[in-house]
Amino acid sequence: MKTCGMCARGSVRRSDLSGSLLSPERCLAAAGAQVVISGRRAEVLEKAAAAAPRRLLWRAADVAQRADVNPLVQWATAELG
């Protein structure tokens, strides 16, 4: 399987999950990376995670809201180590 080349290192990116089809995230997950996705709409995240080739962790958060960012990072760090 050809991968995106980002798989050997960590990656944090911001994208519109509703339109991107999660291509980079799916590529990373398919290569065995642990992937966390977040966005404002839980139903979109849950659907995207269910369609992924491997398990994607997800959490609803609005990164435009400073109050959502630290809890998201703390949760992701606790989940992934």
C-alpha positions in Angstrom: 0.0 0.0 0.0 1.3 3.4 -0.9 1.1 5.9 1.9 1.3 9.7 2.1 4.8 9.9 3.4 3.7 11.6 6.6 3.3 8.3 8.5 6.8 8.2 10.0 6.4 11.3 12.0 3.7 13.0 14.0 1.3 15.3 12.3 -1.2 17.9 13.4 -3.4 19.5 10.9 -6.5 21.5 10.7 -9.0 20.7 7.9 -12.7 20.8 7.1 -13.8 17.2 7.8 -17.0 17.6 6.0 -15.4 18.2 2.6 -11.9 16.6 2.8 -13.0 13.0 3.0 -10.2 12.7 5.6 -7.7 11.6 3.0 -4.5 12.4 5.0 -6.0 11.1 8.2 -7.2 7.8 6.5 -3.7 7.4 5.0 -2.0 7.8 8.3 -4.4 5.4 10.0 -4.0 2.8 7.2 -0.2 3.0 7.8 -0.7 2.2 11.4 -0.5 5.7 12.9 -2.7 6.7 15.8 -5.0 9.4 14.6 -7.2 11.8 16.5 -9.8 13.9 14.6 -11.8 16.8 16.1 -14.4 19.2 15.0 -17.5 20.9 16.1 -20.0 18.3 15.0 -19.9 15.0 16.8 -22.1 13.3 14.2 -19.7 14.1 11.4 -16.7 12.9 13.4 -18.4 9.7 14.4 -19.4 8.9 10.8 -15.8 9.7 9.6 -14.2 7.5 12.2 -16.6 4.6 11.4 -15.6 4.8 7.8 -11.9 4.7 8.4 -9.8 1.7 7.6 -8.5 1.6 11.2 -9.6 3.1 14.4 -9.6 6.9 14.5 -10.2 8.6 17.9 -12.5 11.5 17.8 -13.6 14.3 20.0 -15.9 17.2 19.4 -14.2 20.5 20.0 -14.1 23.9 18.4 -10.4 24.9 18.0 -11.5 28.4 17.3 -12.5 28.6 20.9 -9.5 28.8 23.2 -11.4 27.1 26.0 -11.8 23.9 23.9 -8.2 23.6 22.9 -6.4 22.6 26.2 -9.0 20.0 27.1 -8.7 18.5 23.6 -4.9 18.3 23.8 -5.0 16.9 27.3 -7.5 14.2 26.2 -5.5 13.3 23.1 -2.3 13.1 25.1 -3.9 10.8 27.7 -5.4 8.6 25.0 -2.2 8.3 22.9 0.5 8.7 25.5 
